[in-house]
């Protein structure tokens, strides 16, 4: 599971599993009505969330907030950058959505 912080050209940011290098089925493309003749490059994300600070810490909020499907397909030209995030946030994301959690780097005696 490759979890990234994504920033769009609109300024919006979200955290998601980056599946852009994996094969996207035609069924998933059909969800957003992308034709097979379309030569535009797309980024494919699963379970996008934003972090909302509260007095109790950070809360994970779905992005977009009223989405129907857990997948998000965005034209590559709309993505400004994708970067790695701190392991604490990545591990919490993986705990929420299922994934291998990285062990801490502390020495065990």
Secondary structure, 3 states (H helix, E strand, C coil): CCEEEEEECCCCEEEEEECCCCCCCHHHHHHCCCCCCCCCCEEEEEEEEEEEEECCEEEEEECCCCCCCCEEEEEHHHEEEEEECCHHHHHHHHHHHCCCCCCCCCCCC
